[in-house]
Each structure stands twice: as structure tokens, then as C-alpha cells.
Amino acid sequence: MAEVSRIPDASSVILERLTKLHPKLIDLSLERIERLLAFLHHPERALPPTFHIAGTNGKGSVSAYLRAALEAGDYGVHSYTSPHLVRFHERIRLAGHPKSAEIGEELLSALLDECERVNGGAPITFFEITTCVAMLAYARNPADALVLEVGMGGRYDTTNVIDKPAVTIITPVDLDHQAFLGDTITLIAGEKAGILKRGVPAVIGPQTDEGRAAIEYHAQKVGAPLLIFGQDFSAYEEHGHLVYQDEHGLLDLPLPKLLGRHQIDNAGIAICALRQAKMLPLETEAIARGLREVEWPARMQRLTRGPLVERLPAHGELWLDGGHNPQAGRAVAHLMADLAQNSASPLMMIVGMKDTKDAAGFFAPFKGLAAHVETVAIPDDPACLSPGALVEAARAGGLDATPAASVDEAMSRVLARAGGTPPRILICGSLYLAGTILADNG
């Protein structure tokens, strides 16, 4: 799916032009954005207390928990996430009461025009110039906090232009974007650790041994105090509750609304970060309410309406997830296995993935769990794996798989294979694929 698809006409023309300012979609550097921010009089220096989040998996969920809890505590919260699912406006949320909202079309168009004009045609990537747009929006609209998610990596990520965030966060690190970040966990974790700042508390989610070692090495170099999951804080499920514990004590909280064992970890990361942000004190009830009310589409989301849902037989289920690497595959497979304990519904998968992803690693956790896999191309995305290549990856992992020409065809096939048994259908493998599904079925 193209970066600028499914957006309103007024801003789409400018966004389309911005994609042509640099020959590459990704070119990790800070020089171009620092130049443009200087011309814009440094809006990045006028931001509210900021939670800066890097990592491979869980960034979006942690962002959602932070925003939900802070808003439950009556704070106004800006947030920045990527990519968008349906339209570009999702990336930039502006503080409001009781909740933030996507940036409006009129303001977005005006800021896009301003940044394009000030940039003067100089080379700059799409993500860099649109991050400048976000920085302007945040600096010019009052808020109590900003939840800022990196786009890729950390050290040279476009968002890494802020000097003194309130808290930095590194969620679990896995192999992803190897062409840009390195081909080992150690190298990738080192890039993520580039957001760490001297004297700024850094909350570190569950990591492999090599990932944690790399983060600790970089933290020592810059003088960043670490709070490490399983060492300085913990979160776990007990008797239908989420129990959080750190040096300040224990919190007995409701389970998060987002499903999956991994969401216990993500919620714990967010809670630790909130407790480190001393300038934004929160009552326990606000954290609890945030866990109960959090929303984050396409992360183990059960769809309840739309044309695809209407095709399901009685008691059939349709689930959507945008995870796209081996670690995400393991998390989703765990949840599907948990659901299977209470239901005889066969798991049918419809999968589309980008050609930069480890498809075999993603499929591996579903061996013995998925009854069948249909593979599809991501609509309007030339940089996706072909259905045939995905079939090969799935079969190499011991899964039964066939290619389909479209999601509609894949749905017809899995419904036919299920026969009279209500199936559990999981559409997954890409946030871009998830966006196309939500556009019609959200």
C-alpha cells in the first residue's frame, strides 16, 4: 500500500509531492531534518514532556497505554505513531479533552504547505518532512505530554532530534529492517539504544541476552539510568488481574483490554515509564482506567462488522493483526493457542507480507496450530512478497498453504475448507494489509 493512499484530497496532493523530494523512501540521517527544523525556528525545542519510544515490537501498544492512562488522569496528550492504517492523519494526534484526536484536515494541509515552502525543494525524505509537520503541530498546540514513537531504529531516526525527553523506552528488540539496522540483535539493539540520553530514565522491555547487553553497553556510554523488565520492575497475570511491581511497591490492576500474553509485558513497560515521569503524577485509578479503555486497532483486533464479517457463519470469528516478524508471530500464535483451548474452531490464516520481512520466521510458531494458510499480495504494494513466495515460506515451516488472488478469494477458500465448522480466521502479516482491511471492515 502506498504511503499516501486513502487520504483526503486536500492534503493528498501535497503529500504526493513530498514523496518526490528524495530518491529514497528511507535514508537514515539527522542532517536534513535538523536543517529544516532550524528554518522552522526549532519547534522540537518547544515540546511538552516527552515519552520517546523505540523497539521492534510493542511500540504502538505501549504508546496506546501511555496515552490512555495519561488521558484518564486528565492530562492533554499529543502522540506520534507510524505507519497509518487507513489515512495519514492517524499519525499525528493532538491533545484534547477528554481525549486526543487525529489532526484536522485544514491544519494538516496548512502545515504541510508551510513545511514544503520553507524546505524550498531541498532533498528530504517523506518521513523527515512529515515529522517536521508533526513537530510544528505539537509546538503550537498546548499539551501536558507527548508520546513520540520512532519510525525506525533510534540513533538516526528522524524523531531523535529531541535533546531531553522525560523518559525513553525500548520495547522488545527482534530482527527486522536488517538492511538498515544490521543483521544481528546486537547491532539492531545498539541502533535502538541511540535514543538514550544522559540522566534520562530509560525503561527497557523484555530482551534477549544479546539485546540487553547491547542496550546496557550504550546506556553506560551515555550515562542513562536503566530500569529493566524482570530486574527493576515486573508485570504478570495473577487470578485475573495484572500485578505490577517495582521498588516503590505493588499495584493490583485490571487486565489490559488489548489481548495476548505479550500485552501484559507492554502494559508493564508503560506503567514503569509513567511512574518515572515525576512531572506527570498519576493516581492508580487512572492507570487502571487506561488499561480498561485502551484502544489500538489491528493488534489482535476481533472485527465485528463489514462485508468480510457478514460472510462468516454463525459463531465464526475474524481477527486482524499487523505483526510482521518472528517475535510478533510468536505472540500472535500464543494468543491463538489460548483461544483454541476454549473452542474447536479451526484456525485459518490469510497472510500478506512485505518483501523485507522474514516470512519463514513469522510462520514457524503456527506449525501444528493453523489448519490452513491462504497467501495474498498486499493491495497496491509492489514491495510485497508474492503469494507464491509466501506459500513456499509457509510450507517450509510445515504449514498447509495455497496462494490466492485476493483477500475475497482467500475468504471463500477458507470458508469452504471449514465446511460446517465455524472457523477462526486470522488476517495478518502486515500493517499495510491490515489498513486495507480496516478501510472496508473497521
Buried (B, 14 or more C-beta within 10 A) or exposed (E): BEBBBBBEEEBBEBBBEBBEBBEEEBBBEBEBBBBBBEBBEEBBEEBBBBBBBBBBBBBBBBBBBBBBBBBBBEBBBBBBBBBBBBBBBBBBBBBBEEBBEBBEBEBBBBBBEBBBEBBEEEEBBBBBBBBBBBBBBBBEBEBBBBBBBBBBBBBBBBBBBBEEBBBBBBBBBBBBBEEBBBEBBBBBBBBBBBBBBEEBBBBBBBBBEBBBBBBBEBBEEBEBEBBBBBEBBBBBEEEEEBBBBBEEEEBEBBBBBBBBBBBBBBBBBBBBBBBBBEEBEBEEEBBBBBBBBBEBBBBBBEBEEBEBBEBBEEEBBBBBBBBBBBBBBBBBBBBBBEBBEEEEBBBBBBBBBBEBBBBBBBBBBBEEBBBBBBBBBBBEBEEBBEBEBBBBBBBEBEBEBBBBEBBEBBBBBBBEBBEEBBBBBBBBBBBBBBBBBBBEBB
